[in-house]
């Protein structure tokens, strides 16, 4: 609903975009996001245990494979003629062989042979090798099973958490005051509700399970590395502090750009939504070039922020890969030396090399997830900003209206302003007896629609009192007030659904007969039955399949079904042709019968039969009376009425 006299509309604030790029409280956002997993704590513990088991079985694998390599290596070495001759000379004593080699200047070779189990002449023990291979397959299979279970649980945890967040956002939108929607771009709000939440869902779904597994893998691999060789484990950890420091530095800078990226995306969506909604006007006024220039500007800013964010976060993975390769070189040098000196077996070094890869791989994965994590936190900040917005003050009034409501409306000394520096409504007094029709006219910005907003309690009065049947609004909840009213607006709102569902929106649980009776009363039944599927015809959000007048008749049918005691008709015929206007006027006249009605109209010919006509200027009533009385007085109404017909003739 557009509001007369307010300081800018939903899409009318292109110059109010705040400066982007300022870093937010990432730690607070992360903590707040973590708390949202509270209802899933038991499942998270189960996923953690499954992750521990999965990692435990997985990290045992390289050690088993190292033992298998030792079996192969021992068999090959024991089959060489030189080794067989040595063992034969020493009567099979390994200690004798090592001592002999040491005495002849081959202590390194002796130490190496002493570190492995050799049965000269038997070659490779394929029976033992087969057992080790089957054991490796088994532990990897069990590890994969636990990993699958963890992934299954985490998928449910992620989706339920995001579903609760969507519910919270939807409920929040219902509690936000109209002022919030008037001062925030629709496209930006939609971007927070859709794009940002979808981004959070992707981050949780893809990132949490991998992050948990990676951390557990790092811990498990470290344990195995220190078990095999504390010296090599220490060597492997030399590059870790540098890698972590570099990743943290880059992540901090990329977070700023991700915040800018999602802000700019919101601005871009706002512009696209506004231009799409007003596409016809953009074409009519030749504003396509200006619209495209603004789009290009916003698109370029979004590109710049996105490029910087993706580039900075993308540096992390190749940086981690570099440190991984440096680590691999150090292990190869020191490990080779340890094998040569007999301090480690060849299979142990091979297993350690695999562990080193397993150690750097999850670190690289964690680093690569920083891209997604930073983006998700930026989106979470935007969603939390909406969730933290000031809500309508919760009123605890328990007063009730008479049953049935008569519809006597009284406004006494009402004052209101949208901004503190400009009073819009001052000293407004109006008493509307039951069943009367009051028409409110006046120039744009006079405060006509503002009066409607106050009647519907979309805004609270600054001072004064509004009452229904002598019950002040201050004694009633907002829902109680709004249940007494029905509205037919200039902008017809139809949602994606059948004609029957759109009319039925006016009364929860309405029967098919009630819906069809309401359509008949609104003079809409005939055209509905000419549609391809009648009442079951599907309408999309734009409802391009029916005319503007037909849309209005459907909204009038919805009001008939709601059967309100008080009606508000806000420019309900301003966008239709004269013939359709006659039809709609007939339907609305029927709807007004026996009800207190407030009619806002620019076409003064449509309200000639109103019981009371109020002429407003600058938030105050300057004239009131019937059409004939106001025409005779030749005041503001007379000038307005004649100006319309003069313009029509010209």
N, C-alpha and C positions, 0 to 999 in steps of 0.2 A: 504494500500500500504506500503510495506517495503521500507525503505529509506536507501540507501547506505551512509555510513559514519556518520550517526547520532548517538548520544550517548545513545543507548538503545532503544528497541522497546516497543510497548504497553504492552507486557507481560514480558518484559525483565528487570523488576526492582524489583525483589523479596526482595532485601535488602534495598529498599528505603521506607519501611513502616515507617510512623511517629509514635512516641510513643503515645499510646492512654491513656485515663484516665484523661487528662487535662480538667478541667472544662471550659465550654464556657460561653458566655454572655447570660444567659437564659432570663433575662429581655428584652434585646434587641430583641431576637428571638420572644418572646411572643408579644412584641409591633408590630414587623414587621408582624407577622402572623395575629394579630388583624386588621392591616390596610388592609389586603387582603379581609376583609369582607365589605370594603367601598361600593362597588356597590350593596350590599344587605342591606344597612342601613335601608331603608323603611320597608323591610320585617322583619328585625330584630326588629324594633320597634313594628310591628304588632305581632310578636312572643312574645315579652316582655309583651304587653298588654294582649294577650291571656293567658300567664303564670300568670299574676297578677290575672285575673278573675278566672282561674283554681284554683290557690292557695286560693284565697279568699273564694270560695265556699267550697273547701275541708276542710279548717281549721275551718269553721263554724260547720262542722259535729259533732265533739266531744262535742261541747257546747250543741247542740240540744240533743245528746244522753245523756249528763249529766242531762239535764232537764227531759228526759224520765225516767232516773234512779231515779230521785227525786220523780216523780209521783208514781213509783212502791214502793219506800221506804216509802213515806208518806202513801200510801194505806195500806201497810203491818203494819206499826207502828200504824196507826189509827184504825186498826181492832183488836188490842190486848185488852183484857178485862181491864187491868190496865189503859190504856190510855182512853178508853171509859168511865170508871168510873170517872176518873179525870175530863174529859171534861163535864160529866153530872153534877158533883158536882159544877163545875164552870159555869154552864149554857152555855157551848160552848165557853167561853172566853179563848183564848190562853194566854193572858197576865196573867190571874188569875192562869192558870196551871203553868206557868213559875215561878210566885211569890210563889206559894205553894211549889213547889219542892225546890226552893232556901231556904225557911224557914225551910225545913226539911232536910237540908244537901245534897241535890241532885241538886246543882246548875248547874253542867256540863250537867246532863240529861235535866234540864230545858232549858239551853242555846241551846242544840241540837234540842229539840222540837220547840223552838222558831225560829230556822233558817229554818224550813220547813213548808209548808202549809198542815194542816191536817184537814180532814173532818171526824170526828169520826163515825165509823159504816158503812161508805159507801164503804170501801175497795179501791181497785185500780180503778182509773178513766180510764177505757179502751178507752173511746171516746177520751179523751185528749192524751192518750198514742198512739192511732192509728194515730191521726193527727201529732204528733211529729215524729213517725216512717216514715210516708209518706213524711214529710218535709225533714227528713234526707236522704231518698232515692233520693228525687228530687235534693237536693243540691249536692249530690255525683254524680248523673247522669249529671247534668250541668257542674260540675267541670271536669268530664271525657271528655265531649264533647269539652270543651276549651283546655284540655290537648291534645286531638287528633289533634285539629287544629294546636296547637303549634308544635307538632311533625311533622305534614305534611309540615309545612312551613320550619322548621329547616332542614328537610331531603333535600329539594330543595336547601336551602342556602348552606348546606355542600357540596353537589355534584357539584353545579355550581362553588363554590370556588375552589374545587380540580380540576375541569375540566379546569378552567383558569390557575391553577398552572401547570397542564400537558402541556397546550398549551405554556405557558411561557418557560418551560423546553425544549420542542421540538424546539421552535424558537431559544432558546439560543444555542442549539446544532448546529443549522445551522449557527450561527454567530461566533462560537468558531474557532480559528485557528487550523490548522493541528497539530501545535506544542502541543496543549493541549491534543489531542488524543494520540500523541506519548509519552507523559510523564505521562499518567494516565492509570491505569489498566482498561481494558474493563469491567471486571466483577464488579469492584467497581462502575464504571459509570452506568452500567445496574442496579446495586442494588439501586443506588440513584433514578434512573428514575422509577423503578418498585416497589421494596420493600418499600423504604422510603415513596414514595408518597401514596402507598396503606395503609401504616401505618398511615399517616396523615389523610387519608380519614376515616379510622376506628375511629380514635380519635375524629375527628370533628363530625362524624355521631352519634356515641354513647355517646360522652362525653358532647357536648355543650348543648343539650337540657336538659340532666339530671343535668348538673351543674347549668344552669339557673333556672330550677325548684327547685333545692335544696336550692339555695340562697334565692329565693322568699319564699320558705316554711319556712326557718329559720326566716325570717323577720316576716311573718304572724303569725307563732306560738308564737314568742316572744311577739307580741302585745296581743294575746289572753291570754298568760300566765300572763302577767302583769295586764290584765283586771280582771282575775279571782282572783289572789292573788299575789300582789307585793312581799310579803315575800317569798313565795315558788319560785317565778321567780328568785329572787336574789340567793336563795339556789341552784337552778338548774344551775346557771351560774358560781358557784364556780369552777367547774371542767373544764370549757371551756378553760381558758387560758393555763392550763397544757396540755390539749389535742392539742390545736393549736401549742404550742411550740414544743411538741413531734413530731407532724406530719411534721412541717417545718424542724426540725433537720434531720429527717429521709429522707425527700424528697430531701434535699440538697445533702446528701450523695448518694442517689440512682441515682440522675441526672448524676453524674460522671460515674457511672456504665452503665447507659443506653447509654451515649455517646460512651463508650468503646464497648458496645454490638453491636451497629450499625456499628461502624468502623470495628470491627472484622468480622462482617457479610459481609461487602464489600470485605475485604481481602479474606475471605473464598470463596465467589462467584467468585472472580477473579481467584483464583487457580483452582476451579472446571471448569470454562469456558475455561481456558488455557489447562487443561488436557483433557477436552472433545474434544476441537478442534484438539489437537495433539494426540488423542488416539492411532492412528496407530504407530506414532513415539515412544510414550511411551512404547508400546509393543515391537517394533523392537529393541530398545536400552536397553531393560530389566530394564526400570526405574520405573516399577510399584511399587516396594517396596519403593523407594525414594519418589515417588509421594504420596504413601499412608502415609508414615511417615510425610511428610509435611502437608498432609490433616489432619492427626490426631493431629498434633501440632496446626494448625489453628482452628480445630474443638474444641480442648480442651480449647484454649484461648477464643473462642466464648462461650463455655459452662460456663467457669468460670465467664466471664463478665455478661452473661445472668442470671446465678444463683444468683450472688451477687445483681444484679439489681432487680430481681423478689423477692428475699428474703427480701431485705431491704424495698422495697415498700409494700411487703406483710405483714410486721409487723404493718403497719399503721392501717389496719382495726381491728385486734384483740385489739390493743391498744385503739382505739376509742370505741370498744365494752366494754372494761374494764371500761373506764370512764363513759360510758352510764349506766352500772350496778351500779356503785358507785352513780351516780346521782339518779337512781331509788330508791336505798336504802334510800337516804336522803329525797326524796319526800315522800316515804311511812311513814317514821318516823314522819317528821314534819307535813305531811298531816293528818295522823291519829290523831295526837295530836290536830290539829286545828278542826277536826270534833268532837272530844271528848269534846272540850271546846265550841263548838257551833259557832266558828268563821267562819267555812265553812260548806256547806252542803255536804252530802255524794256524791251526783252526781257531785258537783263541783270538789271534789278531784279525782273522777274517770275520769272526763274530763281532769283535769290537768295532770293526769298520762299519758293519751293518748297523750296530747300535749308534754309532756316531751319525750315520745317515738318518736313522730313526729319531735321533735327538734334534738334529737341525731341521728335519722335515716338519715336525709339529711347530717348531719355532717359526719357520717360514709360513706355515699355514696360519698361525696366530697373527703374524705380521700382515699377511694378505687379507685377513679378516678385518684388519683395522680400517680398511677402505669402507667395508660394509658397516662396521660398528660406528664409525664417525658419522656416516650418513644416517644411520638409524637413530643415533642420539640427537642429531640435529632435527629430525622429524619428530622425535619424542618431545623435544623442547617446545616445538610449535603446537603439538597436541595438548601438552600440559598448560601452555599459555591460555588456550581456549577453555580448558577445564577449570583454570584458576580465575577466569573472568568473573566480575561481580554479577551476581544473580539478582533477580527480582527479590525484593525483601519478602521473606516468608511471613505471611500474616496468620495469626492464630485466631482470628475472629471466628466465632461459631454462630453468629446471627443468621436468621433465616428470613426469607421473603414470605409474604402471605401466600397461602395456597387456596385458590389460584392467584397468580400475580395479576393485578389489575392493569399495570402499565402506566401509573402516574409518575412522571419524571420531573424532578425539581433540581435546578442549579441555582445556588445562592452565593453571590459575591465570590465567584470563582476567579482565581488568578493562576497563571501558568506561564512558564518560559522554558524553552529548550536550552538556552544558555543564560548564565547569570547576568550578562551585560545587556540583555534585550528582553523586555517584557512583551509577550505576545498577546495573552489574554488578561484583561484587567477589569475587575468589577463586573463580571458577566453574571447576569440574572436571567433565568428562563424557567417558566413553569408550564409543563405540557400535561393537560388533563388526559385521562384514560381515553383511548380510541381516537385521539386527534392526530392529524398529519401536519407535521411541521417541516416546511421547506427552508433550507438555509442557502442563501445566495450571496454573492459578493465577488470582488475581483480576486485574482490569484494572490495568495499570501495573506488573505484576510483572516484566516484561522478556521475555515469551515471544517476541514478534515481534522484539524487539531481538536475541535469540539467532539468529533466522533471518537477520536483516540482516547479522550478523557471519559466519555460515556462508557466505552468498552474497557476502561481501566488499563489500557496499554501504557499509559503514563499516569502518575499520581499528581493531583493538583498541588500547587504550592501553598494555597490557602483557599478558604471557602469550603463549600460542601455540595456534594451531589447525592441525591437520594432517589430510591424507587419505592413507591407506595409508602412514603414517609419513613423508610428505613435508610439511614445514612450508609454510604459506602464504607465508612470507617468501621461499621459493625459487621460487615460482610466480607467473606473471602472473595478473591478474584474469580474463582470458578463459579461461585454462586451468582455474582454479578453477570458474568458472561453467559451463563445458561439462560438468562432472561432475554437475551438478544439473539436476533438472526440478522445476517448481513448478506447483501447482494452488492458486489463491488464492480467498479469499472473494469478492472483486470480480472477476467474470468479465469478461475483456477480449476483445471481438470487434470487428473493424474492418469497414469497408464493403467488401464483397466477397462471393464465393460461399461456401457452406458448405465446399466443397472447398478453397478458398484459405485459409479460416480454420483448418482442421485442418492443411493442408499447411504452415502457418507454423512448425510444430514441427520440420520437417526440410527443409532446402534441397534442391530437386531431387527431392522425393518423387514417386513414380509414383502414378497413380490407384489401382492395386491396393493399394499400401502404405497410402494414405489410407483406403480402404474397409476394409482389414483392421484398421487402428487404430480406426476407428469401430465395427466389429463387436466388437472386444475391449472397447471402452468402453461397450458396450450402447447405442450411439447409432444404429446403422445402421437399425434398424426405424423410429424416428420420422423420421429424415432422408428415408427413401424415401416417407414419407407427405406430405412437403412438396410444394408445387405442381411444382417442377422438381427435386426430389430434391437431389442434391449440387450442382447448379448454381443452387439457389435463392439469390437475392441477399439479403444481410443488410445493414441499415444500421448506423450506429454504435450506436444504442440497441437494435437487434435486438428490436423490439417484437413481431415476428411469431412468436417462440418464447418458451417459458416460462423462468423462472429455472433450473429443474432441467435443461431441455434445453440451455441455455447452458453449464451446468456440465459436462454430459456431453461437449459439444464440446471444452471445455478439457482434459478428461481424455483424450479421443481425441488431442488435440494432444500431450499428455505421453506417451501410448503410442507415437505416431509418433517422438517424439524419442528414446525408449528410453534414458533416463538411468540412470546407475548409482546415483544417490542421489536420493531424492524428498523434497520438502517440501510438505506439505498443510496450508495455513493456513486454518482455519475453512471448509473447502470445502463444508460442508453446513449452515451456520448460517442460510441464507436460503431454505430449501426446506421443503416439507411433509414429513410423516413417511413417506408412501408413496414420494415421490421420493427421500427420504433413503436409504431401503432400497436403491433402485436404484443411487444414487450410491455408497453404501457397498460394494455388491457390485462395482461397477466399480473402485473404489479398492483394494479388497482384492485383486482380480486384478492391478491395476497394481503393488501393493506386493510381490507374490510374487517372492522372490529378490533384492529390492533393500533397501538400507538406507533407512529412511524416518523422517522427522521429522513428527509430526502435532501441530498445535496445534488444540485443540478446547475449546469451552465446554460442549458437550453431552457430559458424561462417559460417558454410555451408549454413545457411539460408539467409545470407545477401551478398552473393557474387555479386549479381546484383545491389546492392545499388549504387547510383550515387557518393556518398561520404561516406567514412568510416573514422570515427574518433576513434583514439585509445587514451584512457584516462588513466593516472596514477596520483594518488595523486591530483586530482582536476584540472589537466591541460591536454591539448592536446599535446601528444608527437609525433603523426603521423597523417596524413590525406591523403586521396587519394582514388583511385579505388582499387578494390581487386587485379587486376593484377599489378598495380604500387607498391602497398605495399608489395606484394609477391616478386617482383623483388628487392626491396630495402633491403629485408632480415633484417628488424628491429623488433620492438616490436610485430607488427601484425603477421609477419612471424613466430615468436617464439610461439605466442598464437595459431595460426592456426595449426602449426605442432604438438604442444603439445596435442591438442585435438585428433588428429588422432593417435598419438603415444599411448595415453591413451586408445583409442578405440581398437587398435590392441592388446595392452597388456591385 
